[in-house]
Each structure stands twice: as structure tokens, then as C-alpha cells.
């Protein structure tokens, strides 16, 4: 019973964050890192002509019921004796994949013709599809660095 009470206390203080974290920020040779790029797209930068394309918040809103089910499953697993870290990490991994799915599905608004043209010019006129990331016309996917930097971090409470 004491172990169970300790586990419940730890669960209440456990945090899961899903997004682009500082550890995942590096973009060697580029002016902005992934955290900065993610923030600009999540909230938009109208003064720079960049519309809001919420990929984290919109996923959390759309998937809230499923994420809560995943969290309840994690609690059940912990109550059955599974370590908190592994049970909760699964929730984070499932959620980060849902965020990537949101990006791959294409977030509105569509890219401007100028952005599409700039991307095609980088490829010498081509617009190859990359099943792992999307196409060159998919908003938020150019090099694949941003979508790859989506991760989850779990901090188990004391």
C-alpha cells in the first residue's frame, strides 16, 4: 500500500512536455534554430508575412480525448506495478507522433506561390515527395529538421 501511495504521489508531480525542446534546436549553418522556427509557425508572425500554423496546440485540442485515454492507461499500468517513467514515456511518444501526423497532413493555410517557387528552385525545379516528411508543398516541411525535432520530455516527480 505504501508503494502505491508513493507511486500516486510521484504521478501527480510528473510532467510531460511535447514540442520542440532546446536540446532539439540545433540547425547547423542556419540563422534560426528549431525552437525559434517552431514558435514562429505555432503563433505566426504577421509582421513578417508568416501566418499561424499551429501544429502543437491544434494537435492537443484535436487529440485531447485520446491523450487523456493514454494518460489513464499509463496510470493503470503504474498501479499494476510498471515503472512510472516507462508508462508515461509512452504517452509522450504517442503524442509526439500525433503532432508529426498533423504536420504531415498539411496545415492551413497552404504555402504561398512564392514559397513553393523558392523551394522548387532549391531543388532545381523538382518537387519530389518524401513519404517520411511530406512533399515540398507541405507547410512546415522543407528540410525535415523541424518535424524531426518534435519530441517529448518526461520528468517524474519526486
Long-range contacts (C-beta under 8 A, 24 or more apart in sequence): 4-79, 7-78, 7-79, 7-84, 9-157, 10-84, 10-156, 10-157, 10-158, 11-75, 11-78, 11-84, 11-88, 11-157, 12-157, 13-156, 13-157, 13-158, 14-84, 14-88, 14-154, 14-155, 14-156, 14-157, 15-153, 15-154, 15-155, 15-157, 16-88, 16-91, 16-92, 16-95, 16-152, 16-153, 16-154, 17-152, 17-153, 18-56, 18-60, 18-92, 18-95, 18-96, 18-99, 18-150, 18-151, 18-152, 19-56, 19-99, 19-150, 19-151, 20-146, 20-149, 20-150, 20-151, 21-149, 21-151, 21-153, 23-151, 24-149, 24-150, 24-151, 25-149, 27-145, 34-145, 34-146, 34-149, 37-146, 38-146, 38-149, 41-140, 41-146, 51-109, 53-107, 53-108, 53-109, 53-139, 53-140, 54-107, 55-99, 55-102, 55-103, 55-107, 55-140, 56-99, 58-102, 58-107, 59-95, 59-98, 59-99, 59-101, 59-102, 60-95, 62-102, 63-95, 63-98, 66-98, 67-91, 67-94, 67-95, 67-98, 70-94, 70-95, 84-156, 85-154, 85-156, 88-154, 88-156, 89-152, 89-154, 91-152, 92-152, 92-153, 92-154, 93-152, 95-152, 96-150, 96-151, 96-152, 99-150, 100-147, 100-150, 103-134, 103-138, 103-140, 103-141, 103-146, 103-147, 103-150, 104-133, 104-134, 104-138, 104-141, 104-147, 106-134, 106-138, 106-139, 107-139, 107-140, 108-139, 109-139, 110-137, 110-139, 111-137, 111-138, 111-139
